[in-house]
């Protein structure tokens, strides 16, 4: 006669501990959110102006000047924050220098056009910086087009990063046309060509951030959320 030995079972408390450890190691899944005229998202972005202004004022507060030039920084958010702020100051300086050069040495230039280009260049640089920072550090992928926005989509970081690198190349090519435009045209070219440096760094960091998140679905998990107008809580019911 064979007797069955009772199978030893782990205590329930041990199983719960294992579950908690597994949950802690599991990467949280994000849901892509498509916003249409979402005022709350706009308020959230505007609400970060104070936080980002502090980064602009102290661009090397999160990462030192020497450290930011490396290509193996692990803290991607601080790395991007630093370069986005540097990009803004870089753009501010070169736009002012370029405006002075054109106004003094380029004959037949309209002063109003020079000032207009100066203002647009500085505002554009700020938008590149703040929107990029918001997408990297707050939304893990954010793209806005008029009244529509896409958040929590890591693939956006890849697209945005590649676009910044391409834009840097375009910036260099366009600046070459000014070399012989006036006596100090080469200085103008050097200024705008150098602006490609922070743009490339920002693009590379975005691509690295996407690569870090590549284990997640490129558009979040399979349960997308559409937000129209004011954001509301959504309860999903999955058909069995």
C-alpha beads as a LAMMPS data file, in Angstrom:
LAMMPS data file: protein, C-alpha beads

240 atoms
239 bonds

1 atom types
1 bond types

-500.0 500.0 xlo xhi
-500.0 500.0 ylo yhi
-500.0 500.0 zlo zhi

Masses

1 110.0

Atoms # bond

1 1 1 0.000 0.000 0.000
2 1 1 1.374 3.421 -1.055
3 1 1 0.760 6.350 1.226
4 1 1 0.600 9.861 -0.266
5 1 1 2.756 12.391 1.476
6 1 1 1.071 15.774 1.955
7 1 1 2.520 18.486 -0.284
8 1 1 4.033 21.326 1.700
9 1 1 2.583 24.703 0.763
10 1 1 4.211 28.059 1.259
11 1 1 2.530 30.278 3.816
12 1 1 0.059 32.784 2.392
13 1 1 2.145 35.650 3.777
14 1 1 5.165 34.451 1.756
15 1 1 3.099 34.306 -1.426
16 1 1 1.828 37.814 -0.850
17 1 1 5.405 38.997 -0.327
18 1 1 6.467 37.424 -3.635
19 1 1 3.533 39.131 -5.397
20 1 1 4.489 42.489 -3.935
21 1 1 8.090 42.087 -5.067
22 1 1 6.938 41.097 -8.552
23 1 1 4.683 44.149 -8.729
24 1 1 7.552 46.377 -7.636
25 1 1 9.773 45.022 -10.431
26 1 1 7.089 45.262 -13.083
27 1 1 7.342 48.306 -15.385
28 1 1 4.055 50.214 -15.200
29 1 1 2.199 50.300 -18.490
30 1 1 1.095 53.649 -19.838
31 1 1 -1.975 54.407 -21.860
32 1 1 -1.720 56.660 -24.861
33 1 1 -3.969 59.670 -24.389
34 1 1 -5.339 61.638 -27.341
35 1 1 -6.425 65.126 -26.280
36 1 1 -8.849 67.284 -28.237
37 1 1 -9.214 70.863 -26.984
38 1 1 -8.086 69.666 -23.557
39 1 1 -7.885 72.794 -21.421
40 1 1 -6.580 70.823 -18.448
41 1 1 -3.503 69.712 -20.421
42 1 1 -2.804 73.304 -21.460
43 1 1 -3.139 74.387 -17.838
44 1 1 -0.785 71.607 -16.783
45 1 1 1.823 72.823 -19.263
46 1 1 1.403 76.462 -18.247
47 1 1 1.597 75.323 -14.623
48 1 1 5.137 74.095 -15.234
49 1 1 6.334 77.511 -16.426
50 1 1 7.542 78.418 -12.941
51 1 1 9.383 75.113 -12.552
52 1 1 10.996 75.392 -15.970
53 1 1 11.876 79.062 -15.486
54 1 1 14.092 78.008 -12.580
55 1 1 15.904 75.630 -14.942
56 1 1 16.328 78.438 -17.487
57 1 1 17.784 80.743 -14.843
58 1 1 20.190 78.058 -13.585
59 1 1 20.902 75.861 -16.629
60 1 1 23.668 73.948 -14.848
61 1 1 21.748 73.409 -11.639
62 1 1 20.941 69.770 -12.468
63 1 1 24.102 68.870 -14.387
64 1 1 27.509 70.512 -14.548
65 1 1 29.003 72.098 -17.650
66 1 1 31.641 69.387 -18.135
67 1 1 29.252 66.513 -17.477
68 1 1 26.639 67.605 -20.014
69 1 1 29.042 67.080 -22.947
70 1 1 29.368 63.354 -22.256
71 1 1 27.484 60.757 -24.273
72 1 1 26.900 58.199 -21.511
73 1 1 24.820 60.101 -18.979
74 1 1 22.270 57.839 -17.306
75 1 1 20.067 60.578 -15.874
76 1 1 18.357 61.452 -19.145
77 1 1 15.809 63.838 -17.645
78 1 1 18.456 66.037 -16.001
79 1 1 20.594 65.796 -19.135
80 1 1 17.744 67.003 -21.327
81 1 1 16.766 69.717 -18.838
82 1 1 20.312 71.077 -18.954
83 1 1 20.620 71.042 -22.734
84 1 1 17.155 72.499 -23.274
85 1 1 18.076 75.481 -21.090
86 1 1 21.461 75.834 -22.801
87 1 1 19.693 75.702 -26.153
88 1 1 17.498 78.643 -25.124
89 1 1 20.441 80.817 -24.044
90 1 1 22.404 79.767 -27.129
91 1 1 19.521 80.837 -29.365
92 1 1 19.089 84.087 -27.447
93 1 1 22.734 85.059 -27.924
94 1 1 23.069 84.093 -31.591
95 1 1 19.790 85.783 -32.527
96 1 1 20.911 89.027 -30.907
97 1 1 24.354 88.848 -32.542
98 1 1 22.821 87.985 -35.920
99 1 1 20.328 90.854 -35.661
100 1 1 23.140 93.330 -34.924
101 1 1 25.243 92.053 -37.823
102 1 1 22.396 92.226 -40.308
103 1 1 21.232 95.639 -39.112
104 1 1 24.709 97.180 -39.372
105 1 1 26.328 95.447 -42.341
106 1 1 23.473 94.244 -44.558
107 1 1 22.372 97.103 -46.815
108 1 1 18.705 97.722 -47.435
109 1 1 17.501 95.754 -44.441
110 1 1 14.249 96.706 -42.738
111 1 1 14.659 97.307 -39.003
112 1 1 11.150 96.023 -38.297
113 1 1 11.930 92.748 -40.061
114 1 1 15.134 92.354 -38.054
115 1 1 13.308 92.864 -34.766
116 1 1 10.491 90.560 -35.855
117 1 1 12.922 87.758 -36.727
118 1 1 14.727 88.291 -33.437
119 1 1 11.545 87.927 -31.395
120 1 1 10.323 84.904 -33.379
121 1 1 13.700 83.195 -33.032
122 1 1 13.752 83.629 -29.248
123 1 1 10.129 82.528 -28.785
124 1 1 10.673 79.486 -30.989
125 1 1 13.746 78.516 -28.982
126 1 1 11.729 78.711 -25.763
127 1 1 8.957 76.546 -27.199
128 1 1 11.485 73.938 -28.401
129 1 1 12.942 73.906 -24.903
130 1 1 9.840 73.959 -22.716
131 1 1 7.663 71.649 -24.821
132 1 1 10.518 69.202 -25.218
133 1 1 11.222 69.233 -21.492
134 1 1 7.524 68.761 -20.731
135 1 1 7.332 65.789 -23.088
136 1 1 10.460 64.099 -21.731
137 1 1 10.099 64.676 -17.993
138 1 1 6.335 64.874 -17.492
139 1 1 4.550 62.934 -20.246
140 1 1 7.079 60.390 -21.582
141 1 1 6.185 61.416 -25.095
142 1 1 4.090 64.443 -26.033
143 1 1 3.150 65.915 -29.399
144 1 1 0.781 68.824 -29.981
145 1 1 -0.737 70.061 -33.230
146 1 1 -3.152 72.989 -32.957
147 1 1 -5.984 71.768 -30.708
148 1 1 -4.924 68.094 -30.702
149 1 1 -2.270 66.556 -28.491
150 1 1 -0.869 63.082 -27.965
151 1 1 0.683 62.094 -24.630
152 1 1 2.098 58.961 -22.987
153 1 1 3.353 57.681 -26.368
154 1 1 7.093 56.844 -26.246
155 1 1 7.359 56.672 -30.054
156 1 1 6.806 60.447 -30.103
157 1 1 10.174 60.860 -28.398
158 1 1 11.867 59.009 -31.256
159 1 1 10.080 61.078 -33.913
160 1 1 10.750 64.357 -32.094
161 1 1 14.400 63.445 -31.518
162 1 1 15.039 62.547 -35.156
163 1 1 13.287 65.743 -36.240
164 1 1 15.579 67.865 -34.023
165 1 1 18.652 66.234 -35.558
166 1 1 17.316 66.790 -39.086
167 1 1 16.469 70.393 -38.199
168 1 1 20.049 70.898 -36.983
169 1 1 21.366 69.753 -40.372
170 1 1 18.934 72.096 -42.162
171 1 1 20.126 74.918 -39.901
172 1 1 23.735 74.371 -41.006
173 1 1 22.837 74.196 -44.697
174 1 1 20.729 77.356 -44.570
175 1 1 23.437 79.299 -42.728
176 1 1 25.939 78.691 -45.554
177 1 1 24.054 81.072 -47.843
178 1 1 25.073 83.994 -45.617
179 1 1 28.851 83.517 -45.897
180 1 1 29.225 86.029 -48.734
181 1 1 26.067 88.070 -48.069
182 1 1 28.061 90.893 -46.404
183 1 1 31.515 91.582 -44.966
184 1 1 30.984 89.632 -41.746
185 1 1 28.637 87.091 -43.248
186 1 1 30.921 84.266 -42.129
187 1 1 30.316 85.290 -38.514
188 1 1 26.578 85.062 -39.118
189 1 1 27.081 81.599 -40.612
190 1 1 29.183 80.424 -37.671
191 1 1 26.561 81.650 -35.197
192 1 1 23.627 79.852 -36.776
193 1 1 25.626 76.749 -37.690
194 1 1 26.729 76.418 -34.057
195 1 1 23.064 76.329 -33.007
196 1 1 22.994 72.797 -34.418
197 1 1 25.030 71.615 -31.414
198 1 1 22.304 71.931 -28.730
199 1 1 19.668 70.747 -31.191
200 1 1 21.607 67.557 -31.905
201 1 1 22.166 66.908 -28.205
202 1 1 18.465 67.371 -27.455
203 1 1 17.583 65.034 -30.309
204 1 1 20.038 62.362 -29.168
205 1 1 18.747 62.493 -25.600
206 1 1 15.168 62.067 -26.823
207 1 1 16.174 59.047 -28.888
208 1 1 17.997 57.600 -25.863
209 1 1 14.908 58.190 -23.721
210 1 1 12.772 56.358 -26.270
211 1 1 15.305 53.510 -26.308
212 1 1 15.082 53.321 -22.520
213 1 1 11.304 53.004 -22.767
214 1 1 11.318 50.685 -25.793
215 1 1 10.113 47.787 -23.640
216 1 1 6.760 49.556 -23.492
217 1 1 4.317 49.594 -26.431
218 1 1 5.219 52.474 -28.804
219 1 1 1.762 53.985 -28.407
220 1 1 1.178 53.019 -24.792
221 1 1 -0.743 49.838 -23.977
222 1 1 -3.755 48.599 -25.908
223 1 1 -6.272 50.688 -23.973
224 1 1 -6.144 54.202 -25.376
225 1 1 -8.017 57.116 -23.872
226 1 1 -9.562 59.959 -25.838
227 1 1 -10.066 63.190 -23.936
228 1 1 -12.384 65.801 -25.433
229 1 1 -12.607 69.107 -23.641
230 1 1 -12.287 68.779 -19.889
231 1 1 -10.500 65.634 -18.791
232 1 1 -12.734 63.108 -17.058
233 1 1 -12.191 59.739 -15.451
234 1 1 -12.792 56.848 -17.847
235 1 1 -13.874 53.395 -16.724
236 1 1 -13.106 50.683 -19.232
237 1 1 -15.196 47.574 -19.615
238 1 1 -13.492 44.712 -21.454
239 1 1 -15.717 42.254 -23.252
240 1 1 -15.088 38.692 -22.242

Bonds

1 1 1 2
2 1 2 3
3 1 3 4
4 1 4 5
5 1 5 6
6 1 6 7
7 1 7 8
8 1 8 9
9 1 9 10
10 1 10 11
11 1 11 12
12 1 12 13
13 1 13 14
14 1 14 15
15 1 15 16
16 1 16 17
17 1 17 18
18 1 18 19
19 1 19 20
20 1 20 21
21 1 21 22
22 1 22 23
23 1 23 24
24 1 24 25
25 1 25 26
26 1 26 27
27 1 27 28
28 1 28 29
29 1 29 30
30 1 30 31
31 1 31 32
32 1 32 33
33 1 33 34
34 1 34 35
35 1 35 36
36 1 36 37
37 1 37 38
38 1 38 39
39 1 39 40
40 1 40 41
41 1 41 42
42 1 42 43
43 1 43 44
44 1 44 45
45 1 45 46
46 1 46 47
47 1 47 48
48 1 48 49
49 1 49 50
50 1 50 51
51 1 51 52
52 1 52 53
53 1 53 54
54 1 54 55
55 1 55 56
56 1 56 57
57 1 57 58
58 1 58 59
59 1 59 60
60 1 60 61
61 1 61 62
62 1 62 63
63 1 63 64
64 1 64 65
65 1 65 66
66 1 66 67
67 1 67 68
68 1 68 69
69 1 69 70
70 1 70 71
71 1 71 72
72 1 72 73
73 1 73 74
74 1 74 75
75 1 75 76
76 1 76 77
77 1 77 78
78 1 78 79
79 1 79 80
80 1 80 81
81 1 81 82
82 1 82 83
83 1 83 84
84 1 84 85
85 1 85 86
86 1 86 87
87 1 87 88
88 1 88 89
89 1 89 90
90 1 90 91
91 1 91 92
92 1 92 93
93 1 93 94
94 1 94 95
95 1 95 96
96 1 96 97
97 1 97 98
98 1 98 99
99 1 99 100
100 1 100 101
101 1 101 102
102 1 102 103
103 1 103 104
104 1 104 105
105 1 105 106
106 1 106 107
107 1 107 108
108 1 108 109
109 1 109 110
110 1 110 111
111 1 111 112
112 1 112 113
113 1 113 114
114 1 114 115
115 1 115 116
116 1 116 117
117 1 117 118
118 1 118 119
119 1 119 120
120 1 120 121
121 1 121 122
122 1 122 123
123 1 123 124
124 1 124 125
125 1 125 126
126 1 126 127
127 1 127 128
128 1 128 129
129 1 129 130
130 1 130 131
131 1 131 132
132 1 132 133
133 1 133 134
134 1 134 135
135 1 135 136
136 1 136 137
137 1 137 138
138 1 138 139
139 1 139 140
140 1 140 141
141 1 141 142
142 1 142 143
143 1 143 144
144 1 144 145
145 1 145 146
146 1 146 147
147 1 147 148
148 1 148 149
149 1 149 150
150 1 150 151
151 1 151 152
152 1 152 153
153 1 153 154
154 1 154 155
155 1 155 156
156 1 156 157
157 1 157 158
158 1 158 159
159 1 159 160
160 1 160 161
161 1 161 162
162 1 162 163
163 1 163 164
164 1 164 165
165 1 165 166
166 1 166 167
167 1 167 168
168 1 168 169
169 1 169 170
170 1 170 171
171 1 171 172
172 1 172 173
173 1 173 174
174 1 174 175
175 1 175 176
176 1 176 177
177 1 177 178
178 1 178 179
179 1 179 180
180 1 180 181
181 1 181 182
182 1 182 183
183 1 183 184
184 1 184 185
185 1 185 186
186 1 186 187
187 1 187 188
188 1 188 189
189 1 189 190
190 1 190 191
191 1 191 192
192 1 192 193
193 1 193 194
194 1 194 195
195 1 195 196
196 1 196 197
197 1 197 198
198 1 198 199
199 1 199 200
200 1 200 201
201 1 201 202
202 1 202 203
203 1 203 204
204 1 204 205
205 1 205 206
206 1 206 207
207 1 207 208
208 1 208 209
209 1 209 210
210 1 210 211
211 1 211 212
212 1 212 213
213 1 213 214
214 1 214 215
215 1 215 216
216 1 216 217
217 1 217 218
218 1 218 219
219 1 219 220
220 1 220 221
221 1 221 222
222 1 222 223
223 1 223 224
224 1 224 225
225 1 225 226
226 1 226 227
227 1 227 228
228 1 228 229
229 1 229 230
230 1 230 231
231 1 231 232
232 1 232 233
233 1 233 234
234 1 234 235
235 1 235 236
236 1 236 237
237 1 237 238
238 1 238 239
239 1 239 240
